[in-house]
Amino acid sequence: MRQACIVGAQGLVLPKSKPAPSNTSLVKMVLANALNESKLSLGDVEGILGVSALAEKQFMQTHLQATELGMFDQKRPLVVCKTVDTCGAGPVTALIEASRLIRHGMLDVVAIVAADTVGSMNTQQFLERADEPYLMLAESLPAVYGKVISPCVPNGYDRATDYHMKAFGLVRDQLRMTVCLESFHAGMHPDSLFRRQLSDETKNCYTTLDEVQASRPITPNISLLECARRADGAGCLIVASDTYLKDRGLYTPGMPIVIGEGEGSAPLYPALEIKDDSFSSQNAMDQAYASAGNLTARDIDFFGLYDCFPICLIRAIEAAGLAPKGKGGLYLEEQHVRLVEAVDNTKTADLSADNSFFPINTHGGLLCYGAPWAVPAIYNLIEAVDQLNGKAKGRQINNCQKALCYGNGGVLSSSAVAILSKSD
């Protein structure tokens, strides 16, 4: 069976601006850059898969963008054009779909694009858009789901957080440690919003918990700094079959390929009485590991895990097998202790060179790199490709051979996992 090779991976993350750029203009930039990296042209692309956006609510959004970009006017017209709607899981869902299309010989080259400009929306408008599907759902929800409270998304994750605190003894400060750890990685990435927005040039992370503890509460268990960092931005992956690349002399051994995939689904909003099997991440992780040849966490060098809120990251850490069920908070605490010790002894360079230190979201994740609504999982994938290609300057994981990327949509509602490896 043919292999699905990722030959182009480009993204950009931007602070808010006036006027906000259009999604199509952002897609045009990242698509052009990814095609240039892949040494392919727009005319080589037979399929394009996009994800739904929040700032621009459009009918058949990817069709609109492809039409505006002239992709239907090529000598080799598009065969597949789809808009995926699994929210934050969308880019990984799209990669899984692209991989299947290529492996089964239906297409040779597929572009995956994602763009949104929620960073430039005013806060009230953003909250209204984000709340809309949940408040509509609340009118017909069974009593088991309880009352849906605005802001709906943070309050849904707070419900999941409360469950973990009561069921497994998760400690409030362990949740805050996610921001410290993510900010350390983001401080190493020149494009992260955390690094670009720092006012103190001598600082490169939230070392202690003081700043996070002082952050304004959004819900009882989530503060502003523990929410995904709203931004504008876009990303693009170019996926091509190994046979197509070989025919054109473009195939190189060691290219990142997709070797495992998994998906899972759960209700759009968590019930009041949460059960551990209410979450979709574990099923998706198990499927991905099994389809990749029964791999385990010990076989993975880099983890790109969705972290819109700390509890999402903790669930992913446990589902991926980095920590036993209920012990994700302790794993974060152990990693945070190492971070504080390294900073206190001015040995942070030692951490960057240590593959055992928090091999998660080396770009900074949603919390510190930037989060344009459903786009950020494509940043996880781009970082995975950079790690596998040895291009993650200043944050490179030594001898990175395999990567796992997880995207989450809704309130722990949709999960998609892709495992990447360097080709033989």
N, C-alpha and C positions, 0 to 999 in steps of 0.2 A: 504494500500500500504506500502511496505517495506521502511524503512528509510536508507539513506546513511550516515553512521557514519565515521568521520575522526578519525582514531585510531593511526595514525603515522604521524608526521610532522617534518621533519628535513632538515636543510639547512646549507650551508657554503658559505662564501664570502671571496675571496682571493685577495690580491694585485697582480700585474703582477710578473711573474717569468720566468726564462729561464733555461731549456726549459719549455714551457707551458704544463700543464697536459692535457691529452686527455679528451674529454667530457665523454667517457665511463668510465674512471677511476673515474671521479667525480661522475657520476651517481651510480657507484658501491658503493661508500662510503655512499652517502646519502640514497640509497635504503636499504643497510644493516642496517644503524642506524634506519631508519623508521620502518623496519620490526621488529627489536629488540624491539623498543618502543611498537609496536602493539601486541607483543607476537605471531606473525604469522611468517611463513617461506616463502621462495621463492616459494616453491611448492604450497602454497595456492593461489598465484596470478594467476588469469585467464585472466586478461587484463592489458595492459600497454599503457599509452598514453603519448607521448612526444611532445616537441615543437621544431620547426626548430631553428637551430643555425646559427650564422654568421661566426664565426672563422673557423668552419669545415663544409663546404658545402657538404652534403652527400645525396646520393639517398636513400630514405626510411630510414631516419636516425634512427628512433626508432626500426625498424626491425633489423638494423645493431647492435645497442646497445644490444637489447634483445638476438640476436644470440651470440654476444661476451660474454654475461653474462650467457649463457647456459640456458636461460629461455624456449627455445623450447625443451629442453632435459629432462624436469621434468616429473615425473609420471603423473602430472596433467598439460597437455600442455596448452599454451596460446591459448585463443579463439579469443581475440581481440588485435591487435597491430596497433596503428595508430600514425602518426606524424601530429600534428595540426599546421596549419600555419595561425595564426592571430597575429603573431609577439608578442608584449608585452601583448596582451590580451590572449595569448595562454594558460597559466596555468589555468586561470579562465574558459576559453572555455573548457579545458580538464576536469575540475572539474564538470562543467555542464553536459558534456557527460558521465562522470563516474556515476554521480548521476542518470541520466536517465537509464543507463544500469542496475544499481542496483535496482532502484525503480520498474522497470518493470520486474524484475526477470530473466534478461538475464545473469547476472554475479553476483558473490558473493563478490569477492575481486578484486580491481583495483588499480594499482600503477600509479601515475602521476609523471613524472620526467621532469626536465628541467636542462640544463647545457650549458655553453658557456665559452669561454676564450678570450673575446674581450679585457680584460685588458692587456693581454700579446702581443696583436698585436701592431705593430708600428703604429703611428698615421696616416701616409699616407695610409697604407694598410687598416686600419679601415675605413677611410673616403671613399676610393675607393669602398670598399664592401658595405658600407651603402648607398652611392650615386647610386650604379649601377641600381637598379630597377627604380628609379625616372628618371635618365638620359635616360634610355631606353624608358620609358613612354613618356618623353618629345618630342621624335621624332614624336609621333602620337597624342599628346594632342590637343584638340580643342583650339582655340585662347582664349576662356573664362578662361583657366587656366594660361595664361600668361607664362612668362619665368621661367623655373626651374633652380635655381642658386645653385651651390655647396658652402658650404655643404648643401645638399638638405633638410635634416630633420630639422636642426635648422631654416633654412630659411622658411620652411613651417610653423613651429610653430610661427615664427616671424610674418608671415602673419596673423595668427589667433590672435596673441597678438595685432597687430596694429588695427585689427577690434574691439577688445574689448576696446581699449583705445579711439577710436573715437566714438564707439556706446554707451559706458556706462561710459566713464570718468575714466577708470582704470588708476591709477597713476604708473609711473615707479618704485618708491620706494616700492609700495605695492607688486609688483612682487618680488623684492629683499627680502622682509620680509619672503617669503616662505623658503629661505635658513636659515635664523636665527631660525625660528620655528622648521624646520626639524633638524637642528643641535643640538637644545636643547634635543630633544628626542634621537637622535643618541648618544649624550654624555652620556646617561644613559644605552646604550646597549654595553656590552663588546665586541661584535663581529663586530660592525660597523666600516667601514673603516675610518670614520671621527674620531672616538675616538682613533682608533689604530694608526692613522697617525698624531695625535696632537704632536707638538713639545713642547708646553707649557703645563705642567702637571697641572697647576692651572686653566686652561681654560676648559670650557665644552660646549661652544657654541659661535656662532657669535652673540653677544648680540646687538651691534649697527650695522648700515648699512655700516660703513666705509670700511670694508674689501670687502664686496660685491660690493660696488660702485667702488672700486679700481680694481676689477677683470677685466681681459682683455676682451674686447668686441668680441663676435663671430658673432653677427648680430646687427642691430641697437637697438634691444630691449632685447637682451639676452647676458649675459656675461658667461665666462667659469664656474664660480661657480654656475650658474643657469642651467647648463647642467647636466644630469644624470652622476653620478660618475662611470666612466668605471672601470670594475673589471672582474675577473674570478669568477666562482662560480656555484653552483648547488643547487637544492632543490628537495624534494620528499614528496608526500602525499600518505598515504595508506588509501583507502576508502573501507569500508566493509558494508555489509547489517547487520541490527540489528538481523535478524533471524539467520544468519550464526554465529554471535558472541554469541548469546544466546545459540545456540546448543553446543558451545565449552566452555561455561562458562566464556566468555570474555567480555560480555556486562556489562556496568556500567551506571546507570542513570546519566545524566549530561554530557554525551559524546557530543562533537560538531557534529551537523548534518546539512545537507543542507536543508533549508526550502524555499528558493526562488531563482529564476534565471532569467536573462534577457540578451538579446544580441541586438546589433544594428550595422549597417554598413553605411559607407559613402565613397566617392571617395578616391582613394589612395593619392591624393594630393588636397589641398583646392583650389577652384577657386579664381580668383582675387577679384570678387565681392562676398564676403562671406555673406551668410544669416544665421540667427540664427538656422534654421532647417538643416543647413549643417552638424551639428555635430551629432554623433551617441550616445553620452553618455546619453542624456535625455531619449530616447526610452528604452535603456537598464535598466536604473534606474527605470523607470515607470513599466516596465514588472516585474522586480524583486520584487518591493514593492507589486504589485498586486498579484503575485503568492505566496507571503509569507503571504497572508491573509490581504492585504491592509494595510500593515505597513507604517509608515512614519519615517522621520529622528528622531523624538522624541522617537521612540521605539528602536533605535540603540545606543549601548554603545561605540563601536569601529568602526572606519572607516579606511579601508586600501585602500587609493586612489592613483592611478597612478600619478606620478609627475616627468615625464622625463624632463619637463620644467615647469616653474611656471604657464603658461597659462593652461596647462593640469590639474593641480591641481585645479585651480580656476574654470574651467569648471565643474570639478567633484564635487567640493564643492556646486556649484549652482544646478547642476543636482540632487545631493543627497538630497537637501532640507535643507542644513546647512545654506544657505543664499539665499535670493531671487535672481532672475535673474539680473545680472549686479551689484550685491552687494558683490560678492566674495572678491574683493579687500578690501572693508571696513571690512569684517569679519576678514581677515588676519591682517589688521591694528589694530583692537581692540585686537586681540590675542597678537600681537607684543607689544603693550603698556603694557599689563599685564606681558609679559616676561621681558621687560626692568625694570619695577617697581620691580619685584621680585628679579632680579639680583642686582639692586641698593641697595635693602634693605636686601640682603643676605637671601632671603626667597624662594629660588627655590624649597626647599623641599615642601613648601605649594602648589606650582604649580603641582608637581608630584602627590600629593594626591587629587587634585581637578578634578573631572570628567568633569567639564565644560571647562577646559583649553585644547584646541586644541586636541580633542580625535582622532587624525588622525595620522597614521603612527608612532606609538610609538617606532618603531625600527629605524626610520630616513629616510625611503623612498629611492627612487632612487637617490635623491640629496645628501644624506649623509650616508646611509647604504652601498650602493654599487649597481651597475647595470650591470650585465652580459647580455647585449642585451635583449633577450626576456624572461629571467629568472625572473626578479624582482617581478612580480605579485605573484609568489609563495612565496616570502618572506612576502608579505602582508598577504597571507593566513596562513602561518606559525605563524606570529605574532598574527593573529586573533585566531588561535587555542590556542596559549600560553595564550592569554588574557582570553579566555573562560574557560581554564583549571586552571586559577589562577597561572600560572607559569612565568609571565612576571616580574621577580624580579627587583625591583627598579623603575618600570614604570607601575605597575599594575593598571588598571582601576578598581575601587571598584565595586564589585558585577556585573561584566561584564556578561550579559546574551545573548546579540545578537551582531553580527558583520556583517558589509557589506564590501565586497571587490570588487574593480573595477580594471580591466585591460584594457589598451589601446594599440592598435597596429597601426603601420603606423603613418601618420600625422593626428591624430584624426579620423582614418579610420575605426577601428574596436573596439567595446566596448563589454565587457562581465562583468556581475555583478552576484555575488553569495552572498546570505544572509545566515549566519550560526546562529545556536542557540544551547543552551544547551538542550539536550533531557530531556524528563520528567522522 
